[in-house]
Amino acid sequence: MTTLFQALMLILDVIWFVMIAHIIMSWLINFQVLNLRQPLVWQLWNGLSRLLEPLYAPVRRFLPNTGGLDLAPLVVFIAIIILKQLLINNAGAFYGY
């Protein structure tokens, strides 16, 4: 069960870092530091967006339309933090204590 706990924590950590990269990249694109016409930037942006869209799409269905402000990444980000804390608080169940 220890392996299951570590695998779940690793998966959540990887998703967390990918989301951080996506959020920072979106800021850099919006402030015109990065240009989507550059092939490398577009490929990175497209890849990160395709990875995270399955997480964001269900959340977007439940959130109200806020115009140009997308709150789905914030909701998913908070959910990941809560899941990590839930796993840490119940780690004894994985270790058999």
Phi and psi in degrees as GROMACS dihedral restraints (atoms count N, CA, C in turn):
[ dihedral_restraints ]
;  ai    aj    ak    al  type     phi  dphi    fc
    3     4     5     6     1   -60.4    20    10
    4     5     6     7     1   -39.7    20    10
    6     7     8     9     1   -63.4    20    10
    7     8     9    10     1   -38.4    20    10
    9    10    11    12     1   -63.3    20    10
   10    11    12    13     1   -44.8    20    10
   12    13    14    15     1   -59.9    20    10
   13    14    15    16     1   -47.7    20    10
   15    16    17    18     1   -65.7    20    10
   16    17    18    19     1   -37.3    20    10
   18    19    20    21     1   -65.7    20    10
   19    20    21    22     1   -43.5    20    10
   21    22    23    24     1   -63.4    20    10
   22    23    24    25     1   -42.0    20    10
   24    25    26    27     1   -65.4    20    10
   25    26    27    28     1   -39.6    20    10
   27    28    29    30     1   -63.8    20    10
   28    29    30    31     1   -44.3    20    10
   30    31    32    33     1   -60.9    20    10
   31    32    33    34     1   -45.2    20    10
   33    34    35    36     1   -65.4    20    10
   34    35    36    37     1   -37.4    20    10
   36    37    38    39     1   -64.7    20    10
   37    38    39    40     1   -42.4    20    10
   39    40    41    42     1   -63.9    20    10
   40    41    42    43     1   -45.1    20    10
   42    43    44    45     1   -61.0    20    10
   43    44    45    46     1   -40.9    20    10
   45    46    47    48     1   -60.6    20    10
   46    47    48    49     1   -46.3    20    10
   48    49    50    51     1   -67.7    20    10
   49    50    51    52     1   -38.0    20    10
   51    52    53    54     1   -64.0    20    10
   52    53    54    55     1   -40.8    20    10
   54    55    56    57     1   -65.0    20    10
   55    56    57    58     1   -41.1    20    10
   57    58    59    60     1   -60.6    20    10
   58    59    60    61     1   -45.4    20    10
   60    61    62    63     1   -61.2    20    10
   61    62    63    64     1   -41.4    20    10
   63    64    65    66     1   -65.7    20    10
   64    65    66    67     1   -43.0    20    10
   66    67    68    69     1   -65.6    20    10
   67    68    69    70     1   -45.9    20    10
   69    70    71    72     1   -64.2    20    10
   70    71    72    73     1   -40.8    20    10
   72    73    74    75     1   -64.5    20    10
   73    74    75    76     1   -37.9    20    10
   75    76    77    78     1   -65.0    20    10
   76    77    78    79     1   -38.3    20    10
   78    79    80    81     1   -63.8    20    10
   79    80    81    82     1   -44.8    20    10
   81    82    83    84     1   -64.2    20    10
   82    83    84    85     1   -34.5    20    10
   84    85    86    87     1   -70.3    20    10
   85    86    87    88     1   -44.0    20    10
   87    88    89    90     1   -66.3    20    10
   88    89    90    91     1   -32.1    20    10
   90    91    92    93     1   -91.6    20    10
   91    92    93    94     1    11.9    20    10
   93    94    95    96     1    59.4    20    10
   94    95    96    97     1    31.7    20    10
   96    97    98    99     1   -81.1    20    10
   97    98    99   100     1   -38.7    20    10
   99   100   101   102     1  -108.7    20    10
  100   101   102   103     1   148.4    20    10
  102   103   104   105     1  -118.8    20    10
  103   104   105   106     1   126.5    20    10
  105   106   107   108     1   -69.7    20    10
  106   107   108   109     1    -9.8    20    10
  108   109   110   111     1   -77.1    20    10
  109   110   111   112     1   -14.6    20    10
  111   112   113   114     1   -77.7    20    10
  112   113   114   115     1   129.5    20    10
  114   115   116   117     1   -58.1    20    10
  115   116   117   118     1   -42.6    20    10
  117   118   119   120     1   -65.5    20    10
  118   119   120   121     1   -43.5    20    10
  120   121   122   123     1   -63.6    20    10
  121   122   123   124     1   -43.6    20    10
  123   124   125   126     1   -64.1    20    10
  124   125   126   127     1   -41.5    20    10
  126   127   128   129     1   -65.3    20    10
  127   128   129   130     1   -42.4    20    10
  129   130   131   132     1   -62.8    20    10
  130   131   132   133     1   -46.9    20    10
  132   133   134   135     1   -62.5    20    10
  133   134   135   136     1   -45.4    20    10
  135   136   137   138     1   -63.6    20    10
  136   137   138   139     1   -43.1    20    10
  138   139   140   141     1   -64.2    20    10
  139   140   141   142     1   -45.9    20    10
  141   142   143   144     1   -64.4    20    10
  142   143   144   145     1   -40.9    20    10
  144   145   146   147     1   -64.6    20    10
  145   146   147   148     1   -40.8    20    10
  147   148   149   150     1   -68.9    20    10
  148   149   150   151     1   -32.5    20    10
  150   151   152   153     1   -68.5    20    10
  151   152   153   154     1   -38.9    20    10
  153   154   155   156     1   -93.0    20    10
  154   155   156   157     1   -15.9    20    10
  156   157   158   159     1   -58.4    20    10
  157   158   159   160     1   -39.1    20    10
  159   160   161   162     1   -62.0    20    10
  160   161   162   163     1   -24.1    20    10
  162   163   164   165     1   -82.4    20    10
  163   164   165   166     1   -37.4    20    10
  165   166   167   168     1   -78.8    20    10
  166   167   168   169     1   -36.2    20    10
  168   169   170   171     1   -58.1    20    10
  169   170   171   172     1   -47.1    20    10
  171   172   173   174     1   -64.3    20    10
  172   173   174   175     1   -33.1    20    10
  174   175   176   177     1   -70.5    20    10
  175   176   177   178     1   -38.6    20    10
  177   178   179   180     1   -63.7    20    10
  178   179   180   181     1   -28.7    20    10
  180   181   182   183     1   -66.3    20    10
  181   182   183   184     1   -29.4    20    10
  183   184   185   186     1   -94.9    20    10
  184   185   186   187     1   -19.3    20    10
  186   187   188   189     1   -82.5    20    10
  187   188   189   190     1   146.8    20    10
  189   190   191   192     1   -70.8    20    10
  190   191   192   193     1   156.4    20    10
  192   193   194   195     1   -71.2    20    10
  193   194   195   196     1   119.6    20    10
  195   196   197   198     1  -112.8    20    10
  196   197   198   199     1    22.1    20    10
  198   199   200   201     1    77.6    20    10
  199   200   201   202     1  -123.4    20    10
  201   202   203   204     1   -84.7    20    10
  202   203   204   205     1    -3.6    20    10
  204   205   206   207     1   -95.2    20    10
  205   206   207   208     1   117.9    20    10
  207   208   209   210     1   -99.5    20    10
  208   209   210   211     1   113.5    20    10
  210   211   212   213     1   -95.0    20    10
  211   212   213   214     1    -2.8    20    10
  213   214   215   216     1   -59.8    20    10
  214   215   216   217     1   -43.6    20    10
  216   217   218   219     1   -60.7    20    10
  217   218   219   220     1   -37.3    20    10
  219   220   221   222     1   -64.6    20    10
  220   221   222   223     1   -43.5    20    10
  222   223   224   225     1   -64.9    20    10
  223   224   225   226     1   -44.2    20    10
  225   226   227   228     1   -66.4    20    10
  226   227   228   229     1   -39.1    20    10
  228   229   230   231     1   -60.4    20    10
  229   230   231   232     1   -46.2    20    10
  231   232   233   234     1   -65.3    20    10
  232   233   234   235     1   -39.2    20    10
  234   235   236   237     1   -62.8    20    10
  235   236   237   238     1   -39.2    20    10
  237   238   239   240     1   -66.2    20    10
  238   239   240   241     1   -41.8    20    10
  240   241   242   243     1   -62.6    20    10
  241   242   243   244     1   -42.1    20    10
  243   244   245   246     1   -64.9    20    10
  244   245   246   247     1   -43.2    20    10
  246   247   248   249     1   -62.0    20    10
  247   248   249   250     1   -41.7    20    10
  249   250   251   252     1   -62.7    20    10
  250   251   252   253     1   -43.6    20    10
  252   253   254   255     1   -66.4    20    10
  253   254   255   256     1   -38.0    20    10
  255   256   257   258     1   -62.3    20    10
  256   257   258   259     1   -42.9    20    10
  258   259   260   261     1   -64.8    20    10
  259   260   261   262     1   -42.2    20    10
  261   262   263   264     1   -65.0    20    10
  262   263   264   265     1   -42.6    20    10
  264   265   266   267     1   -67.1    20    10
  265   266   267   268     1   -26.4    20    10
  267   268   269   270     1  -108.8    20    10
  268   269   270   271     1    24.5    20    10
  270   271   272   273     1   -63.0    20    10
  271   272   273   274     1   -26.9    20    10
  273   274   275   276     1   -59.9    20    10
  274   275   276   277     1   -31.9    20    10
  276   277   278   279     1   -67.4    20    10
  277   278   279   280     1   -30.7    20    10
  279   280   281   282     1   -78.7    20    10
  280   281   282   283     1   -31.2    20    10
  282   283   284   285     1   -91.2    20    10
  283   284   285   286     1    -5.6    20    10
  285   286   287   288     1    81.3    20    10
  286   287   288   289     1    25.6    20    10
